[in-house]
Amino acid sequence: MFYLAKKKLQINKLLCISAIILGLSVNSKSFSSTYKKRIDNSLIANESKSFITKAIEKSGPAVVTIDTQRLVKSNKISRNSKILIDPYFERFFGLTIPYESQERIEQGQGSGVIIDNGIVLTNAHVVNQSEKLIVGLQDGRKFSGKVLGQDMLTDLAVIKLKGKGPWPKASLGNSDDINVGDWAIAVGNPYGLENTVTLGIISNLNRNVSQLGIYDKKIELIQTDAAINPGNSGGPLLNSKGEVIGINTLIRSGPGAGLSFAIPINKVKEIVNELLVNGKVIHPMIGISLINETSLDTNNIKVKVGYVVPKSPAAKSGILVNDIILKVEKEYIYKSSDVVDAINQNGVNKFANILIERNNRLININVRPIDIRDLSKNK
């Protein structure tokens, strides 16, 4: 009897231990499943793409590399010449030196972006005077390109790809919607390093590059601290949605380096339309330089004439240095860019009425703008 009781006790103990083990096994499995689910969810959350990645996926495939070749002719003194004459002596005394022409192929590289069916945007300085263009896509395809039009004053050019698509296409945004502090993503091929992406913010809008001593560009630019290096020129500046808000054009080197500039995409659309329709862009001008002068009494800005180009439409119409421009046609003037915009809207070969203040007197002057290229012809 004692033996049976003892045996029963051992069996019960064994069953209890088995139950405990089984319970631990079930709980362990349940715990393991819950923990695994948590890890999986965490990994999924970590794998969520950043807005930068999404932006690049949207417009990045449309960014291209542009390899250029141009024929450069240079003169050198003939080997047969037995005399070396200073250029100043040559100019002042009418002496001539036998020269021989030497030709060489100069290679360059820039970036661009496809905005339509085989239509590529880039900077004019990237393709200027190029004999040959090779456009490389991110998928490895390469095509010859033809310049349909370029405008050096705004530094924009349009290229047509020779070949069959399909072509990737970037999404164009609205540069009027951007604000200082917004994200800015620069995409391009600096130093030949393809598909390079840099991130920054919009540092300033409507930047007049004449403040940097650049006077051959007739446009107000977007300023960004996103790094734009040599070779990035012509590539797109994207917003956080992956839309093109500008075309990269200038960098500040030397003291103050780290400043980069892009042409606002809304202005680009206007220029591209003119280039595609006419092959060139008309830039109305009257032949004056302007100064924004702030009054210490009222803190208001007066737009003053700083220089009048001789024989220009402004000079012929009687505009003088130190005249204050108050109004162009129906547009009131608050800053110098307002004058430029009003003259552009007026167009060429059509008189514009300009209200000026001179020695506390109001004077109306009619001026007919001309294309800036015709200034040297205007006698």
C-alpha positions in Angstrom: 0.0 0.0 0.0 2.8 2.3 0.9 4.5 1.4 -2.3 1.5 2.3 -4.4 1.0 5.6 -2.6 4.7 6.4 -3.2 4.4 5.4 -6.8 1.3 7.6 -7.3 3.1 10.5 -5.6 6.1 10.1 -8.0 3.7 10.0 -11.0 1.9 13.1 -9.8 5.2 14.8 -9.3 6.3 13.8 -12.8 3.0 15.1 -14.3 3.4 18.3 -12.4 6.9 18.8 -13.6 5.8 18.0 -17.2 3.0 20.5 -16.9 5.4 23.2 -15.7 7.8 22.4 -18.5 5.0 22.4 -21.0 3.7 25.7 -19.6 7.1 27.2 -19.8 7.4 26.0 -23.4 4.0 27.5 -24.3 4.8 30.8 -22.6 8.2 30.9 -24.1 6.7 30.4 -27.5 4.1 33.1 -26.8 6.8 35.5 -25.6 9.0 34.7 -28.5 6.2 35.4 -31.0 5.3 38.7 -29.4 8.9 39.8 -29.2 9.5 38.8 -32.8 6.5 40.8 -33.9 7.8 43.8 -32.0 11.2 43.5 -33.6 9.6 43.2 -37.1 7.5 46.3 -36.5 10.6 48.2 -35.3 12.5 47.1 -38.4 9.7 48.2 -40.7 9.6 51.6 -38.9 13.4 51.9 -39.4 13.2 51.0 -43.0 10.8 53.9 -43.7 12.4 56.1 -46.4 13.5 59.6 -45.6 12.0 62.6 -47.5 15.4 63.0 -49.2 15.4 59.4 -50.5 11.8 59.8 -51.8 12.7 63.1 -53.4 15.7 61.6 -55.2 13.6 58.6 -56.4 11.1 61.0 -57.9 13.4 63.3 -59.9 16.9 61.8 -59.6 16.6 59.5 -62.7 16.1 62.6 -64.8 19.4 64.1 -63.8 22.1 63.7 -66.5 25.8 64.2 -67.0 26.8 66.4 -69.9 30.3 65.9 -71.4 31.4 68.6 -73.8 34.1 69.1 -76.4 35.1 72.4 -77.9 37.7 73.4 -80.3 40.0 76.1 -78.8 42.3 78.1 -81.1 45.2 79.8 -79.6 48.1 81.8 -81.1 51.7 81.4 -80.3 54.8 83.1 -81.5 56.3 81.4 -84.6 59.4 79.3 -83.9 61.0 81.2 -86.8 60.7 84.5 -85.0 64.0 85.7 -83.8 62.6 88.6 -81.7 60.3 88.7 -78.8 58.3 91.9 -78.6 56.3 93.1 -75.6 52.6 93.3 -76.5 52.6 96.9 -75.5 55.3 97.7 -77.9 53.5 95.8 -80.6 50.3 97.8 -79.9 51.8 101.2 -79.6 54.4 101.0 -82.3 52.4 98.9 -84.8 55.0 96.1 -84.9 53.8 92.7 -85.8 55.0 89.3 -84.9 54.6 86.2 -87.1 52.0 84.0 -85.4 50.9 80.5 -86.0 47.5 79.1 -85.0 47.4 76.2 -82.6 44.2 74.2 -82.1 43.4 71.9 -79.2 40.3 70.0 -77.9 39.0 71.3 -74.6 36.8 68.9 -72.6 34.3 69.9 -70.0 31.6 68.4 -67.9 28.4 69.6 -66.3 25.0 68.5 -65.2 21.4 68.8 -66.6 17.9 67.6 -66.0 15.3 66.1 -68.4 12.0 68.1 -68.2 10.2 66.7 -71.2 10.4 64.2 -74.0 14.2 64.3 -74.7 14.4 68.0 -73.6 17.3 68.7 -71.2 17.9 71.9 -69.2 21.4 73.0 -68.3 23.5 76.1 -67.9 24.6 78.1 -71.0 28.2 78.2 -69.8 28.2 74.4 -69.7 27.5 74.0 -73.5 28.7 77.4 -74.8 30.7 77.0 -78.0 30.7 73.2 -77.7 31.4 71.2 -80.8 30.1 67.9 -79.4 27.7 67.0 -76.6 27.4 63.5 -75.0 24.5 63.2 -72.4 24.7 60.3 -70.0 21.6 59.0 -68.1 21.7 57.4 -64.7 20.7 54.0 -66.2 24.0 54.0 -68.2 22.6 55.1 -71.6 24.4 57.8 -73.5 23.1 60.0 -76.3 24.4 62.8 -78.5 22.7 66.2 -77.8 22.0 69.3 -79.9 21.7 72.8 -78.4 18.3 74.2 -79.4 19.0 77.6 -77.8 21.0 79.3 -75.1 20.9 82.6 -73.2 24.1 83.8 -71.6 22.4 86.6 -69.6 20.3 84.1 -67.6 22.8 81.2 -68.1 20.3 78.8 -69.4 20.4 76.4 -72.4 18.1 73.8 -73.9 19.4 70.5 -75.3 17.5 68.0 -77.5 18.6 64.4 -77.1 19.2 62.5 -80.3 17.7 59.0 -79.9 14.6 57.2 -78.8 13.2 57.1 -75.3 11.5 56.4 -73.1 13.1 59.2 -71.1 12.8 59.8 -67.3 11.3 63.2 -66.5 11.7 65.4 -63.5 8.7 67.0 -61.8 8.7 70.9 -62.0 7.6 72.8 -58.9 6.6 76.4 -58.2 9.5 78.6 -57.1 7.0 81.3 -55.9 5.9 78.9 -53.1 9.3 78.4 -51.5 10.4 80.2 -48.4 13.7 80.9 -46.6 14.4 77.9 -44.3 12.8 75.3 -46.6 14.8 72.2 -47.4 16.9 72.3 -50.6 18.4 69.2 -52.3 21.1 69.7 -54.9 21.7 66.9 -57.4 24.4 66.7 -60.0 27.8 65.3 -61.0 30.5 67.4 -59.3 34.1 66.6 -60.3 32.7 63.8 -62.5 31.2 61.9 -59.5 27.8 60.9 -60.8 24.6 61.0 -58.9 25.9 63.2 -56.0 23.3 64.6 -53.6 23.8 67.4 -51.1 21.3 68.8 -48.6 20.8 72.3 -47.2 18.2 75.0 -46.8 17.0 78.0 -48.8 19.2 80.8 -47.4 17.7 83.7 -49.3 15.3 84.5 -52.2 15.6 87.1 -55.0 19.3 87.5 -54.5 20.8 90.1 -56.7 24.1 88.7 -57.8 25.5 92.1 -58.5 26.1 92.3 -54.8 28.8 89.6 -55.4 30.4 91.6 -58.2 28.7 89.5 -60.9 27.2 91.9 -63.5 26.8 89.7 -66.6 23.8 87.8 -65.2 20.4 89.5 -65.6 18.4 87.5 -63.0 17.6 87.3 -59.3 18.6 83.9 -57.8 17.8 81.5 -55.1 20.6 81.3 -52.5 21.2 78.0 -50.7 23.8 76.4 -48.5 23.4 73.0 -50.2 26.9 72.3 -51.6 27.1 73.0 -55.3 30.5 72.1 -56.6 32.1 72.4 -60.1 30.2 69.9 -62.3 27.0 70.5 -60.5 26.2 73.4 -62.8 23.0 72.8 -64.7 21.7 70.2 -62.3 18.4 70.6 -60.4 17.7 72.1 -57.0 14.8 70.1 -55.5 12.4 70.8 -52.7 11.4 68.2 -50.1 8.8 66.7 -52.4 11.3 66.0 -55.1 10.1 68.9 -57.4 12.6 71.0 -59.3 12.5 74.5 -57.8 15.7 75.8 -59.5 18.6 75.1 -61.8 22.0 75.3 -60.1 24.2 78.0 -61.7 26.8 79.7 -59.4 29.0 79.0 -56.5 30.9 81.4 -54.3 34.6 80.5 -54.0 37.2 81.9 -51.9 36.1 84.0 -48.9 32.5 83.4 -48.1 32.6 80.0 -49.8 29.6 77.7 -49.1 27.1 80.0 -50.8 25.4 78.6 -53.9 22.8 80.0 -56.3 20.1 78.6 -58.5 17.8 80.1 -61.2 14.2 80.0 -60.0 12.2 77.4 -61.9 9.4 79.8 -62.7 11.9 82.1 -64.5 13.4 79.0 -66.2 10.0 78.1 -67.6 9.7 81.6 -69.2 13.2 81.5 -70.7 12.8 77.9 -72.0 9.6 78.7 -73.7 11.3 81.7 -75.6 14.3 79.5 -76.5 12.1 76.8 -77.9 9.9 79.2 -79.8 12.4 81.8 -81.0 15.8 80.2 -80.4 16.8 83.3 -78.3 15.5 85.5 -75.5 14.8 89.2 -75.8 16.0 91.3 -72.9 14.4 94.7 -73.0 16.6 97.5 -71.5 16.8 101.3 -71.5 20.5 101.6 -70.6 20.7 102.6 -66.9 22.2 101.1 -63.7 20.2 101.5 -60.5 20.9 102.1 -56.8 18.7 101.3 -53.9 19.1 104.3 -51.5 17.6 104.0 -48.1 16.4 107.3 -46.5 17.5 107.5 -42.9 14.5 109.8 -42.1 11.7 107.6 -43.4 13.6 104.3 -43.8 12.0 104.1 -47.3 14.0 102.9 -50.3 14.5 105.3 -53.2 15.5 103.8 -56.6 18.1 106.2 -58.0 19.8 106.2 -61.4 23.5 105.5 -60.9 24.7 105.5 -64.5 23.3 106.2 -67.9 24.8 104.4 -70.9 25.8 106.9 -73.6 23.5 106.9 -76.7 21.1 104.5 -75.0 17.3 104.9 -75.1 17.5 106.4 -71.5 20.2 108.9 -72.6 18.3 109.9 -75.7 15.1 110.4 -73.7 16.8 112.7 -71.2 17.1 110.5 -68.1 20.0 111.7 -65.9 22.2 110.4 -63.1 20.6 110.9 -59.7 17.0 110.9 -61.1 14.7 109.0 -58.7 12.3 106.5 -60.5 8.9 106.5 -58.9 6.8 104.7 -61.5 7.1 102.7 -64.8 3.8 102.7 -66.6 1.2 101.6 -63.9 3.8 100.0 -61.7 5.0 101.8 -58.6 8.7 101.3 -57.8 9.9 100.2 -54.4 13.2 98.5 -55.4 15.5 98.4 -58.4 14.2 94.9 -59.5 10.7 96.5 -59.9 12.1 98.7 -62.7 13.6 95.7 -64.4 10.4 93.7 -64.1 8.3 96.6 -65.5 10.6 97.2 -68.4 10.6 93.4 -69.2 6.8 93.5 -69.2 6.7 96.5 -71.5 8.9 94.7 -74.1 10.9 96.2 -76.9 10.0 98.8 -79.5 7.1 100.1 -77.4 7.3 103.3 -75.4 7.2 103.1 -71.6 6.2 106.1 -69.5 8.5 106.6 -66.6 7.7 109.0 -63.7 10.9 110.4 -62.1 11.7 112.9 -59.4 14.4 115.4 -60.2 15.3 118.3 -57.8 11.9 117.9 -56.1 10.1 118.1 -59.4 8.0 115.3 -61.0 8.8 114.6 -64.7 7.2 112.1 -67.1 9.6 110.7 -69.7 8.8 108.3 -72.5 11.4 105.7 -73.3 11.4 103.0 -75.9 13.4 99.9 -74.6 15.6 97.9 -77.0 17.1 94.4 -76.8 20.3 94.5 -74.9 22.1 92.9 -77.8 21.2 96.0 -80.0 22.7 98.5 -77.5 26.0 98.6 -79.4 24.1 99.1 -82.7 22.0 101.9 -81.3 23.5 105.1 -82.5 
